[in-house]
Amino acid sequence: MTKRISSNATLQALKPQDKEYMIPDKKVEGLNIRVRPTGTMTWTFRFQIGKKHEKISMGRYIKSKPQTGMTLEQAREEAGRYRSWLENNKNPKLELVREKREQEAAKTFHDAFVSFDAIHLSKQLRGEQARTIYLRDVKPFIGDVKLDDLNIMDLNRVFDAKTDQSGRRMAGAIGACHKVMNQIINHALALNMLEVHPAPQLKAKDVGGGSKVTKRNLSFNELELLQLSLESWKTNTSNIRLIRFLLGCGQRIRAVLEMRWEEVDLKNRTWILPASSKDRHSKSPESRKVPLSDYLIELLKEQRKEIANGRKLVWPQLNSDKVQESSAIRIIIKRNLPDGIEPFSPHDLRRTFISRCNEMKLDIVAVEKAVGHQLPGMLRVYNHYDYFNEQLQVMQAWGRKLQALAPKKKDKISPTKAALLRRHNGIQPATFAICSKSSKFTEGLIDGIF
């Protein structure tokens, strides 16, 4: 019988016998393979502490598929650790118990998130969004990673997974993941769950994240073109009315899409916009009164006539009383965008409201209050005046401006032709007004230009 294990071939040659037997390893003292009558083969490490003989069961060697069990190389490496402990007068058995205890006590990235969630996210108005990002995009990659082992390569696994179908990095998704992970890491550092930040200088833009701050807002000329084209958009009239309402009120699209009839008081010209919560995304910690101009009230009255009775939402989905997705409105705009207007998003209409109102020299404080912005500095602390009347004046002035830019029914002109005229530098507003009254003249003028 073989007296020592020298190679994998030696292990493969071992056969079960009537009684179990043990063969020592030739390379590492104390390492043995035990062969049972059933054919089961188990690695053991035998050692002596003082006068006491002890052994450690290490793992099985699976003869048919060695790589699925503990291989000879792995057994020798592990037994080498045990020998090192013995040489330093440490009991390998006790050291293994200590290691196991430390591993069980070691905190994972998910442990840090659970603590962060309980202390911070549970109290944030929009904590659910960060929680969703973590559970969907972060946890599958680094949730089980020990905080002490966390490194930049682990973080990159999260970022590398955020690509679109063409393989391009999704900047917004990467930025969101970076923000959430950084908050969790900083929380772990504050509670001494983690000693050092694995990548303190890493910014979202370094890994393809972040987004450019857009300055897109529509000029008065573009607003006139937009209103000329709206009636021919390929969508239902409710959505056309919604675009007009978004432009006229200056509020965030999500808040408008979640708007309910019970919050609207047409008589007192107000819309009570609720505080942000799990179900409402107004981004405001407190509810506030939004003044309604004549322009907005007229749109709401038209919407009330068209919307089915019993609907709670002002701008619901076409066949149900469910909130529309902001992305659906973006698609509608993209598909119907007329020539002569650069692409814009629903949020750009909010930026347009603020920019054009300031261009009209309206009260800047009232404009900021109208859209729900906090006043800067100490004004936020000491100035609690609601500026409601001033906000209403802003809304009224803006509504009148939009009505003035809207096409008159008797002067209707093809939106496409109007866009072509506007794009041509030689056509001034006064000329455009003359052209719009005569379709034959317009046709001839366009043919002459183009």
Phi, psi and omega per residue, in radians:
M1 nan 2.549 3.103
T2 -1.023 2.366 -3.117
K3 -1.687 -0.421 -3.114
R4 -2.460 2.635 3.076
I5 -1.581 2.025 -3.129
S6 -1.896 -0.449 -3.083
S7 -2.757 3.065 3.087
N8 -1.106 -0.530 3.114
A9 -1.111 -0.608 3.091
T10 -1.080 -0.775 3.141
L11 -1.117 -0.729 -3.111
Q12 -1.158 -0.424 -3.101
A13 -1.464 -0.220 -3.107
L14 -1.223 2.405 -3.140
K15 -2.111 2.560 3.068
P16 -1.184 2.617 3.116
Q17 -2.202 -3.132 -3.119
D18 -1.092 -0.572 3.107
K19 -2.126 2.626 3.106
E20 -1.149 2.650 3.103
Y21 -2.508 2.919 -3.050
M22 -2.314 2.350 3.127
I23 -2.082 2.181 3.135
P24 -1.361 2.737 3.096
D25 -1.430 2.545 -3.112
K26 -1.370 -0.426 -2.999
K27 -1.690 -0.770 -3.048
V28 -1.956 2.057 3.134
E29 -1.136 2.293 3.109
G30 1.739 -0.348 3.140
L31 -1.451 2.310 -3.113
N32 -2.421 2.733 2.973
I33 -1.986 2.227 -3.136
R34 -1.808 2.239 -3.112
V35 -1.981 2.077 -3.131
R36 -1.585 2.836 3.099
P37 -1.032 -0.463 3.129
T38 -1.314 -0.195 -3.104
G39 1.725 -0.132 3.117
T40 -1.158 2.321 -3.122
M41 -2.084 2.213 -3.053
T42 -2.275 2.366 3.068
W43 -1.405 2.392 3.073
T44 -2.380 2.676 3.077
F45 -2.138 2.124 -3.130
R46 -1.881 2.403 -3.128
F47 -2.657 2.951 -3.134
Q48 -2.246 2.268 3.056
I49 -2.049 1.919 -3.040
G50 1.140 -2.152 3.106
K51 -1.739 0.028 -3.060
K52 -1.692 2.248 3.083
H53 -1.677 2.297 -3.126
E54 -2.353 2.891 3.092
K55 -2.523 2.711 3.120
I56 -2.203 2.196 3.032
S57 -1.413 2.211 -2.981
M58 -1.819 -0.666 -3.091
G59 2.770 2.926 -3.070
R60 -1.590 2.561 2.962
Y61 -1.806 2.096 -3.092
I62 -1.761 1.889 -2.999
K63 -1.063 -0.703 -3.089
S64 -1.264 -0.596 3.141
K65 -2.423 1.354 -3.040
P66 -0.915 -0.624 -3.059
Q67 -1.219 -0.272 3.134
T68 -1.509 -0.191 3.090
G69 -2.032 -2.648 3.081
M70 -1.607 2.014 -3.111
T71 -1.342 2.976 3.105
L72 -1.051 -0.758 -3.139
E73 -1.093 -0.760 3.137
Q74 -1.151 -0.695 3.135
A75 -1.128 -0.714 3.130
R76 -1.160 -0.678 3.119
E77 -1.126 -0.776 -3.138
E78 -1.176 -0.752 3.118
A79 -1.120 -0.535 3.086
G80 -1.091 -0.631 3.082
R81 -1.103 -0.744 -3.115
Y82 -1.102 -0.701 -3.141
R83 -1.139 -0.659 3.114
S84 -1.076 -0.745 3.090
W85 -1.065 -0.758 -3.139
L86 -1.057 -0.706 -3.132
E87 -1.157 -0.375 3.100
N88 -1.798 0.388 3.080
N89 1.040 0.622 3.079
K90 -2.007 2.493 3.131
N91 -1.414 2.012 -3.113
P92 -0.967 -0.611 -3.133
K93 -1.123 -0.767 3.137
L94 -1.216 -0.616 3.120
E95 -1.146 -0.655 3.087
L96 -1.130 -0.673 3.098
V97 -1.117 -0.740 3.130
R98 -1.113 -0.750 3.122
E99 -1.052 -0.771 -3.123
K100 -1.098 -0.713 3.134
R101 -1.113 -0.718 3.139
E102 -1.183 -0.668 3.118
Q103 -1.132 -0.689 3.136
E104 -1.203 -0.560 -3.121
A105 -1.428 -0.371 -3.105
A106 -1.091 2.329 -3.110
K107 -1.500 2.452 3.071
T108 -1.671 2.988 3.096
F109 -1.075 -0.620 3.122
H110 -1.164 -0.627 3.068
D111 -1.042 -0.719 3.118
A112 -1.126 -0.688 3.115
F113 -1.117 -0.766 -3.133
V114 -0.996 -0.756 3.106
S115 -1.153 -0.770 3.127
F116 -1.082 -0.709 3.135
D117 -1.087 -0.834 -3.079
A118 -1.137 -0.650 -3.053
I119 -1.524 -0.638 -3.023
H120 -1.989 -1.021 -3.029
L121 -1.055 -0.670 -3.112
S122 -1.090 -0.319 -3.114
K123 -1.828 -0.138 -3.134
Q124 -1.457 2.553 -3.121
L125 -1.088 -0.617 -3.080
R126 -2.121 0.637 -3.140
G127 -1.116 -0.453 -3.112
E128 -1.073 -0.580 -3.132
Q129 -1.148 -0.810 3.108
A130 -1.139 -0.644 3.135
R131 -1.110 -0.734 3.131
T132 -1.119 -0.753 3.130
I133 -1.052 -0.772 -3.126
Y134 -1.112 -0.908 -3.050
L135 -1.129 -0.605 -3.082
R136 -1.490 -0.747 -2.936
D137 -1.912 -0.330 -3.038
V138 -1.937 -0.890 -3.059
K139 -0.951 -0.762 -3.117
P140 -1.013 -0.398 -3.069
F141 -1.745 -0.674 -3.048
I142 -2.315 0.169 -3.128
G143 -1.032 -0.619 -3.088
D144 -1.622 -0.028 -3.124
V145 -1.270 2.297 3.082
K146 -1.144 2.432 -3.109
L147 -1.044 -0.647 -3.139
D148 -1.180 -0.397 -3.125
D149 -1.693 -0.109 -3.058
L150 -1.080 2.274 3.109
N151 -2.454 3.095 -3.045
I152 -1.123 -0.486 3.116
M153 -1.156 -0.608 3.076
D154 -1.119 -0.769 3.133
L155 -1.100 -0.689 -3.122
N156 -1.139 -0.481 3.100
R157 -1.094 -0.599 3.096
V158 -1.203 -0.834 -3.097
F159 -1.155 -0.699 -3.098
D160 -1.128 -0.411 -3.106
A161 -1.387 -0.253 -3.072
K162 -1.616 1.378 3.081
T163 -2.271 2.711 3.113
D164 -1.531 -3.034 -3.078
Q165 -1.099 -0.450 3.140
S166 -1.560 -0.006 3.113
G167 1.579 0.006 3.128
R168 -1.397 2.524 -3.128
R169 -1.198 2.428 -3.132
M170 -1.621 1.714 -3.001
A171 -0.999 -0.783 -3.109
G172 -1.113 -0.764 -3.129
A173 -1.158 -0.705 3.117
I174 -1.127 -0.745 3.115
G175 -1.069 -0.709 3.134
A176 -1.150 -0.752 3.117
C177 -1.118 -0.745 3.131
H178 -1.031 -0.764 -3.120
K179 -1.115 -0.817 -3.113
V180 -1.126 -0.807 -3.121
M181 -1.108 -0.696 3.140
N182 -1.124 -0.675 3.107
Q183 -1.120 -0.721 3.137
I184 -1.157 -0.765 -3.140
I185 -1.099 -0.783 3.121
N186 -1.107 -0.617 3.072
H187 -1.130 -0.761 3.126
A188 -1.114 -0.663 3.097
L189 -1.124 -0.731 -3.117
A190 -1.119 -0.557 -3.113
L191 -1.701 0.203 3.137
N192 1.046 0.440 3.022
M193 -1.383 -0.325 -3.095
L194 -2.435 2.415 -3.082
E195 -1.473 -0.763 -3.107
V196 -2.387 2.633 3.063
H197 -1.275 2.246 -3.098
P198 -1.174 -0.391 -3.136
A199 -2.670 1.232 -3.026
P200 -1.123 -0.466 -3.096
Q201 -1.655 -0.039 -3.061
L202 -1.282 2.152 3.092
K203 -1.922 2.757 -3.102
A204 -1.003 -0.663 -3.104
K205 -1.163 -0.405 3.135
D206 -1.213 -0.376 -3.110
V207 -2.054 0.387 3.075
G208 1.553 0.240 -3.106
G209 -1.747 -3.030 -3.139
G210 1.401 2.879 3.119
S211 -2.431 2.599 3.119
K212 -1.221 2.421 3.093
V213 -1.271 2.003 -3.084
T214 -1.441 2.568 3.090
K215 -1.997 0.233 -3.036
R216 -1.070 2.165 2.991
N217 -2.616 2.613 -3.038
L218 -1.521 2.360 3.071
S219 -1.317 2.981 3.109
F220 -1.106 -0.643 3.095
N221 -1.098 -0.732 3.116
E222 -1.163 -0.648 3.112
L223 -1.110 -0.660 3.113
E224 -1.162 -0.753 3.090
L225 -1.096 -0.729 -3.133
L226 -1.043 -0.802 -3.108
Q227 -1.204 -0.544 3.066
L228 -1.120 -0.607 -3.040
S229 -1.527 -0.381 -2.966
L230 -0.959 -0.731 -3.067
E231 -1.110 -0.359 -3.125
S232 -1.742 0.099 3.136
W233 -1.139 2.489 3.139
K234 -1.523 1.338 3.071
T235 -2.807 3.010 -3.113
N236 -1.306 2.783 -3.064
T237 -1.085 -0.480 3.127
S238 -1.110 -0.686 3.136
N239 -1.247 -0.593 3.060
I240 -1.113 -0.740 3.096
R241 -1.112 -0.644 3.117
L242 -1.089 -0.754 3.111
I243 -1.052 -0.754 3.121
R244 -1.103 -0.704 -3.118
F245 -1.168 -0.754 3.105
L246 -1.017 -0.761 3.133
L247 -1.169 -0.618 -3.052
G248 -1.412 -0.410 -3.054
C249 -1.823 -0.417 3.098
G250 1.298 0.220 -3.114
Q251 -1.580 2.902 3.101
R252 -1.152 2.512 -3.060
I253 -1.071 -0.675 -3.106
R254 -1.107 -0.695 3.130
A255 -1.127 -0.672 3.139
V256 -1.217 -0.740 -3.136
L257 -1.122 -0.490 3.132
E258 -1.608 0.083 -3.111
M259 -1.064 2.383 -3.122
R260 -2.076 2.603 -3.108
W261 -1.088 -0.568 -3.111
E262 -1.148 -0.301 -3.137
E263 -1.570 -0.175 -3.044
V264 -1.723 2.252 3.072
D265 -2.132 1.669 -3.081
L266 -1.172 -0.566 -3.116
K267 -1.145 -0.791 -3.125
N268 -1.632 0.096 3.017
R269 1.051 0.764 -3.116
T270 -2.354 2.663 2.963
W271 -2.201 2.041 3.120
I272 -1.472 1.831 -3.130
L273 -1.524 1.992 -3.053
P274 -1.154 2.814 3.052
A275 -1.153 2.693 3.120
S276 -1.125 2.456 -3.134
S277 -2.683 -2.994 3.131
K278 -1.086 -0.578 -3.094
D279 -1.713 -0.303 -3.111
R280 -2.147 2.387 -3.014
H281 -2.062 0.987 -3.118
S282 -1.500 -0.221 -3.123
K283 1.126 0.313 3.131
S284 -2.022 2.302 -3.138
P285 -1.238 -0.258 -3.136
E286 -2.320 2.682 3.065
S287 -1.255 2.732 3.126
R288 -2.591 2.758 3.139
K289 -1.629 2.160 3.071
V290 -1.785 2.077 3.132
P291 -1.234 2.510 -3.107
L292 -1.929 2.161 3.108
S293 -1.361 2.965 3.061
D294 -1.014 -0.676 3.137
Y295 -1.044 -0.815 -3.120
L296 -1.227 -0.668 3.133
I297 -1.111 -0.699 3.110
E298 -1.087 -0.727 3.101
L299 -1.102 -0.714 -3.138
L300 -1.181 -0.644 3.100
K301 -1.136 -0.731 3.093
E302 -1.121 -0.695 3.135
Q303 -1.165 -0.647 -3.141
R304 -1.115 -0.643 3.125
K305 -1.185 -0.624 -3.054
E306 -1.477 -0.557 -3.042
I307 -1.288 2.523 -3.114
A308 -1.168 2.506 3.102
N309 -1.077 2.499 3.127
G310 1.651 -0.213 3.115
R311 -1.278 2.308 3.121
K312 -1.471 -0.603 -3.090
L313 -1.460 2.531 3.114
V314 -1.361 -0.665 -3.095
W315 -2.149 1.071 -3.055
P316 -1.340 3.042 2.995
Q317 -1.088 2.794 -2.983
L318 -1.006 -0.785 -3.037
N319 -2.018 0.284 3.117
S320 -2.701 2.861 -3.141
D321 -1.636 0.914 3.137
K322 -2.024 2.649 -3.114
V323 -1.198 2.301 3.060
Q324 -1.229 2.681 3.063
E325 -1.487 2.463 3.105
S326 -1.010 -0.621 -3.119
S327 -1.080 -0.569 3.127
A328 -1.129 -0.661 3.131
I329 -1.224 -0.666 3.096
R330 -1.068 -0.690 3.138
I331 -1.153 -0.718 3.127
I332 -1.052 -0.764 3.132
I333 -1.111 -0.794 -3.101
K334 -1.068 -0.717 -3.084
R335 -1.283 -0.431 -3.047
N336 -1.935 0.116 -3.063
L337 -1.076 2.130 -3.110
P338 -1.366 2.794 3.051
D339 -1.067 2.521 3.104
G340 1.695 -0.111 3.116
I341 -2.158 2.153 3.086
E342 -1.175 2.652 -3.138
P343 -0.946 2.511 3.095
F344 -2.553 2.791 3.127
S345 -1.874 2.914 3.079
P346 -0.989 -0.629 -3.125
H347 -1.197 -0.425 3.098
D348 -1.167 -0.396 3.070
L349 -1.209 -0.575 3.064
R350 -1.163 -0.745 3.110
R351 -1.154 -0.610 3.092
T352 -1.106 -0.783 3.125
F353 -0.943 -0.884 -3.076
I354 -1.170 -0.775 -3.086
S355 -1.140 -0.806 -3.091
R356 -1.262 -0.604 3.089
C357 -1.102 -0.676 3.094
N358 -1.248 -0.567 3.057
E359 -1.129 -0.523 3.108
M360 -1.426 0.070 3.112
K361 1.121 0.553 3.075
L362 -1.353 2.809 -3.093
D363 -0.951 1.989 -3.040
I364 -1.137 -0.641 3.118
V365 -1.159 -0.740 3.130
A366 -1.145 -0.626 3.100
V367 -1.105 -0.805 3.141
E368 -1.116 -0.714 3.115
K369 -1.170 -0.609 -3.108
A370 -1.102 -0.593 -3.132
V371 -1.642 0.037 3.063
G372 1.504 0.289 3.094
H373 -1.363 2.571 3.055
Q374 -1.337 2.502 3.067
L375 -1.258 2.631 -3.080
P376 -1.349 2.737 2.978
G377 0.964 -2.430 -3.066
M378 -1.275 -0.263 3.062
L379 -1.031 -0.642 3.139
R380 -1.130 -0.578 -3.080
V381 -1.373 -0.744 -2.968
Y382 -1.854 -0.413 -3.071
N383 -1.651 1.816 -3.111
H384 -1.918 0.262 3.059
Y385 -1.210 2.390 -3.014
D386 -1.489 -0.228 3.115
Y387 0.971 0.528 -3.043
F388 -1.093 -0.844 -3.120
N389 -1.097 -0.685 3.118
E390 -1.173 -0.662 3.081
Q391 -1.099 -0.737 3.137
L392 -1.089 -0.674 3.099
Q393 -1.098 -0.693 3.089
V394 -1.093 -0.828 -3.120
M395 -1.068 -0.732 -3.140
Q396 -1.129 -0.781 -3.124
A397 -1.120 -0.723 3.131
W398 -1.178 -0.702 3.107
G399 -1.089 -0.723 3.120
R400 -1.134 -0.639 3.131
K401 -1.139 -0.749 3.117
L402 -1.129 -0.674 3.100
Q403 -1.138 -0.635 3.132
A404 -1.200 -0.551 -3.140
L405 -1.412 -0.332 -3.097
A406 -1.238 2.541 -3.132
P407 -1.228 2.487 3.051
K408 -1.414 2.517 -3.076
K409 -1.008 -0.662 -3.097
K410 -1.306 -0.298 -3.108
D411 -1.899 0.497 -3.090
K412 -1.115 2.575 3.126
I413 -2.531 2.623 3.116
S414 -0.956 2.214 3.139
P415 -0.981 -0.668 -3.135
T416 -1.144 -0.749 3.127
K417 -1.175 -0.653 3.113
A418 -1.100 -0.689 3.138
A419 -1.139 -0.737 3.132
L420 -1.093 -0.699 3.114
L421 -1.118 -0.767 -3.102
R422 -1.165 -0.581 -3.106
R423 -1.256 -0.365 -3.108
H424 -1.483 2.122 -3.030
N425 -1.095 -0.372 -3.091
G426 -1.388 -0.160 -3.097
I427 -1.730 1.994 3.135
Q428 -1.592 2.818 -3.130
P429 -0.900 -0.720 -3.106
A430 -1.141 -0.743 3.114
T431 -1.082 -0.718 -3.137
F432 -1.039 -0.723 -3.129
A433 -1.100 -0.688 3.126
I434 -1.174 -0.767 -3.104
C435 -1.076 -0.655 -3.026
S436 -1.159 -0.285 -3.092
K437 -1.539 -0.194 -3.106
S438 -2.326 1.848 -3.097
S439 -1.123 -0.649 -3.135
K440 -1.156 -0.747 3.133
F441 -1.119 -0.703 -3.138
T442 -1.095 -0.782 3.141
E443 -1.025 -0.782 -3.113
G444 -1.165 -0.684 -3.135
L445 -1.124 -0.761 3.124
I446 -1.101 -0.769 3.125
D447 -1.051 -0.658 -3.137
G448 -1.212 -0.610 -3.111
I449 -1.324 -0.806 -3.003
F450 -1.834 nan nan
